[in-house]
Amino acid sequence: MPRVPLKKSSNPRFVRIRALRNHVGLGFVASLSVLAGMTDAIGFLAVGDFISFMSGNTTRLAVAVGEGDVQIIVRLGCAVLAFVVGNALGVVVGRLGGRRALPLMLLISALLCTSALLPLEAQIPTFLTAVLAMGMLNAAVEQVNGLQVGLTYVTGALSRFGRSLGRWLLGEQRPSWRLQVAPWTGMLAGAVLGAMLEARFGVHAMLFSAGFAALLGLVSLKIPRRWQRDYMPK
């Protein structure tokens, strides 16, 4: 009688690999969110605007429109545009780099270095360069095992977590809980660290973000390429 091959879902080795890929993805997502939170806090304290939180910038932009504050309208309008462009460039760079995180993270690191080293009076270029980098960061990981994640914003993650909690209360098992909490906890921890660094170094604290981005790029070399291709936008 011929042997019937095991399905991937019932193969113990496949289950272990999938679990490991999930854990590695969780760790990478949390680390990238630490970077986003750190950069956002440094930028907010240094220049007074959000670097990665475009929901907040959009609300402030709408208020500025209502009040007729042209200066804020232009600055925040450019920020939203830079964030969108950064996301687009992140996908392009990721694709040209063979959907590996290292080239993307090194470019993000270079942009953050530029932002940190611009003259102190050049607040708008400093701000927009960092926003562009954070837009690109979202292309580093788009999903883990088919579950969508956001790196530079956490409202969606908290919403998905809450919905998973509701399903759990109804008796349904939702293993995506940890994945949805990882970006929020990472961003919170990063923002605390960023606030501490900015208090001591001012906008030059962005150099720590640049160094951390480069470090995460080097760490990504340890992640199997096939897993990275699954994480990054297709």
Buried (B, 14 or more C-beta within 10 A) or exposed (E): EEEEEEEEEEEEEEEEBBEEBBEBBBBBBBBBBBBBBBBBBBBBBBBEBBBBBBEBBBEBBEEBBEEEBEEBBEBBBBBBBBBBBBBEBBBBBBBEBEBBBBBBBBBBBBBBBBBBEBEEEEBBEBBBBBBBBBBBBBBBBBBBBEEEBBBBBBEBBBEBBEEBEEBEEEEEEBEBBBBBBBBBBBBBBBBBBBBBBBEEBBBBBBBBBBEBBBBBBEBBEEBEEEBBEBBBBE
